Amino acid sequence: MLNKDLTGTKKLLEVVLWPVLKSFDGLTLEYEVVSTTGVRIFIDVFYLPLEFAFESEGFVSHGDNITRDRFSFERMRVRTMAICRYLYIPFTWDELDKKAEACRRAFYELLGRYSRLSGGSYSELSLFEREVMRYALQLNRPIRLGDACHCLQSGPEFSRRILRQLMEKKLLKPITDNTHRNHSYVLEDIAREYLI
């Protein structure tokens, strides 16, 4: 299977998995699973730590020229992943090509919901909140909205929401308390304890 073209898989790695994980550790290409009927199926990219089954689906191969038998086979593939308790995460070629940021954001959200770190309420923070906290600590200066946008690879509206959530949880505070618009923030002391 690895000797095939893998154009969709390469695109998935390039625009979603590598930018989010910054590593290929834990990823297996063309992961083999045997169905209950004994048929071998292959998952485009399998993320072992959380058992995510990523698929890159082109319209032609998965929708346009599909036969009744192929349609049934595709449904069996999804059921097999469910039986194995793998989370099936499909992306279309068009999404990867035209909406890469939305695909990355979806993956970040899945990581935040499914990864849990031990140790108190830190595990209750979303992945986005944890990443902004880590980035703020690394900056060694107050964090700004532009920094959060860069860290999250997202737009100002989404990044502003994450900053607000951290302030509501008393993990981040604005430098000046007397203004309605805040431009720079610092981590509260308790936030540093979460990270250490």
C-alpha positions as CSV (number, residue, x, y, z in Angstrom):
1,M,0.0,0.0,0.0
2,L,2.9,2.4,0.7
3,N,4.1,2.0,-2.9
4,K,0.9,3.7,-4.2
5,D,0.7,7.3,-5.1
6,L,-0.6,8.5,-1.7
7,T,-1.2,12.1,-3.0
8,G,-4.1,12.6,-0.6
9,T,-2.2,11.2,2.4
10,K,0.7,13.5,1.6
11,K,-1.6,16.5,1.5
12,L,-3.2,15.4,4.8
13,L,0.3,15.2,6.4
14,E,1.4,18.5,4.9
15,V,-1.5,20.7,5.8
16,V,-3.0,19.2,8.9
17,L,-0.9,16.7,10.8
18,W,2.6,18.1,10.6
19,P,1.5,21.8,11.3
20,V,-0.4,20.7,14.4
21,L,1.9,17.9,15.8
22,K,5.3,19.3,14.5
23,S,6.4,15.6,14.5
24,F,5.5,12.3,12.8
25,D,5.9,10.4,16.0
26,G,3.0,8.2,16.7
27,L,1.8,8.3,13.1
28,T,1.5,5.2,10.9
29,L,0.8,5.3,7.2
30,E,-1.5,2.7,5.7
31,Y,-2.3,1.2,9.0
32,E,-3.7,-2.3,8.5
33,V,-6.9,-3.5,10.3
34,V,-8.7,-6.8,9.7
35,S,-12.5,-6.6,9.6
36,T,-14.8,-9.0,11.3
37,T,-15.3,-10.7,7.9
38,G,-11.5,-11.2,7.5
39,V,-11.0,-8.4,4.9
40,R,-7.9,-6.3,5.3
41,I,-8.5,-2.6,5.3
42,F,-6.0,0.2,5.4
43,I,-6.3,3.5,7.3
44,D,-4.5,6.4,5.5
45,V,-2.9,7.7,8.7
46,F,-3.3,6.3,12.1
47,Y,-2.4,8.3,15.2
48,L,-1.5,5.7,17.8
49,P,-1.5,7.9,21.0
50,L,-5.2,8.7,20.7
51,E,-6.3,6.0,18.1
52,F,-7.4,8.5,15.5
53,A,-8.0,7.1,12.0
54,F,-7.4,9.9,9.5
55,E,-8.7,9.5,5.9
56,S,-8.0,11.8,3.0
57,E,-10.9,11.3,0.6
58,G,-11.0,12.5,-3.0
59,F,-14.4,12.9,-4.6
60,V,-13.7,10.7,-7.6
61,S,-12.4,7.7,-5.6
62,H,-14.9,8.0,-2.7
63,G,-18.0,9.5,-4.3
64,D,-18.2,10.2,-8.0
65,N,-17.4,6.8,-9.5
66,I,-18.5,4.6,-6.7
67,T,-20.3,1.3,-7.3
68,R,-22.9,-0.3,-5.0
69,D,-20.3,-2.8,-3.8
70,R,-17.7,-0.1,-3.2
71,F,-20.3,1.9,-1.2
72,S,-21.0,-1.1,1.0
73,F,-17.3,-1.7,1.5
74,E,-16.8,1.9,2.6
75,R,-19.6,1.5,5.2
76,M,-17.9,-1.7,6.4
77,R,-14.6,0.1,6.8
78,V,-16.2,2.8,9.0
79,R,-18.0,0.1,11.1
80,T,-14.7,-1.8,11.5
81,M,-13.0,1.3,12.8
82,A,-15.9,1.8,15.3
83,I,-15.6,-1.8,16.4
84,C,-11.9,-1.2,17.1
85,R,-12.8,2.0,18.9
86,Y,-10.8,4.2,16.5
87,L,-12.1,7.7,16.0
88,Y,-12.8,8.0,12.2
89,I,-11.7,11.5,11.0
90,P,-12.2,12.0,7.3
91,F,-11.0,15.1,5.3
92,T,-11.9,15.7,1.7
93,W,-9.3,16.8,-0.8
94,D,-11.2,20.0,-1.4
95,E,-11.2,20.8,2.4
96,L,-7.4,20.1,2.6
97,D,-6.8,22.2,-0.5
98,K,-9.1,25.2,0.1
99,K,-9.9,25.2,3.9
100,A,-6.6,24.0,5.5
101,E,-6.9,26.3,8.5
102,A,-10.4,24.9,9.3
103,C,-9.0,21.4,9.0
104,R,-6.2,22.2,11.4
105,R,-8.6,23.9,13.8
106,A,-10.8,20.7,13.8
107,F,-7.7,18.6,14.6
108,Y,-6.7,21.0,17.4
109,E,-10.2,20.7,18.8
110,L,-10.1,16.9,18.7
111,L,-6.8,16.9,20.5
112,G,-8.2,19.2,23.2
113,R,-11.2,17.0,23.7
114,Y,-9.6,13.6,23.6
115,S,-6.2,14.2,25.2
116,R,-6.2,14.4,29.0
117,L,-3.2,15.1,31.1
118,S,-3.2,14.0,34.7
119,G,-2.8,16.6,37.4
120,G,-5.8,18.5,38.5
121,S,-7.8,21.0,36.5
122,Y,-5.0,21.5,33.9
123,S,-6.6,18.6,32.0
124,E,-9.8,20.6,31.9
125,L,-8.2,23.3,29.7
126,S,-8.7,23.0,26.0
127,L,-5.6,22.4,23.9
128,F,-5.8,25.9,22.6
129,E,-5.7,27.4,26.1
130,R,-2.8,25.2,27.0
131,E,-0.9,26.1,23.9
132,V,-1.4,29.9,24.5
133,M,-0.2,29.4,28.1
134,R,2.9,27.6,27.0
135,Y,3.6,30.2,24.3
136,A,3.2,33.0,26.7
137,L,5.7,31.4,29.1
138,Q,8.2,31.0,26.3
139,L,7.9,34.6,25.1
140,N,9.3,35.9,28.4
141,R,7.3,39.1,27.8
142,P,3.6,40.0,27.8
143,I,1.6,38.2,25.2
144,R,-0.5,40.1,22.6
145,L,-3.4,39.2,20.4
146,G,-1.0,38.9,17.4
147,D,1.1,36.4,19.4
148,A,-1.9,34.3,20.1
149,C,-2.9,34.4,16.4
150,H,0.6,33.2,15.5
151,C,0.6,30.5,18.2
152,L,-2.9,29.1,17.2
153,Q,-2.5,29.7,13.5
154,S,-5.8,31.3,13.6
155,G,-7.6,34.6,13.1
156,P,-8.1,37.4,15.7
157,E,-11.7,36.5,16.6
158,F,-10.9,33.0,17.6
159,S,-7.6,33.9,19.3
160,R,-9.4,36.7,21.3
161,R,-11.9,34.2,22.5
162,I,-9.2,31.9,23.8
163,L,-7.5,34.9,25.6
164,R,-10.9,35.7,27.2
165,Q,-11.4,32.1,28.4
166,L,-8.0,32.2,30.0
167,M,-8.9,35.5,31.8
168,E,-12.2,34.0,33.0
169,K,-10.3,31.1,34.4
170,K,-8.0,33.5,36.2
171,L,-4.9,32.1,34.4
172,L,-4.2,35.3,32.3
173,K,-4.6,38.9,33.2
174,P,-4.3,42.2,31.3
175,I,-1.4,44.4,32.1
176,T,-3.7,47.4,32.7
177,D,-6.9,46.8,34.6
178,N,-8.5,50.2,33.9
179,T,-9.2,50.0,30.2
180,H,-11.9,48.2,28.3
181,R,-9.6,47.2,25.5
182,N,-6.6,45.2,26.5
183,H,-3.6,44.7,24.2
184,S,-1.1,42.9,26.4
185,Y,-1.5,40.1,28.9
186,V,0.6,38.2,31.5
187,L,0.2,34.8,33.0
188,E,-1.1,34.7,36.6
189,D,1.2,32.9,39.0
190,I,-1.1,29.9,39.2
191,A,-0.8,29.4,35.5
192,R,2.9,28.9,35.8
193,E,2.2,26.2,38.4
194,Y,0.0,24.4,35.8
195,L,2.8,24.4,33.3
196,I,5.6,23.3,35.6
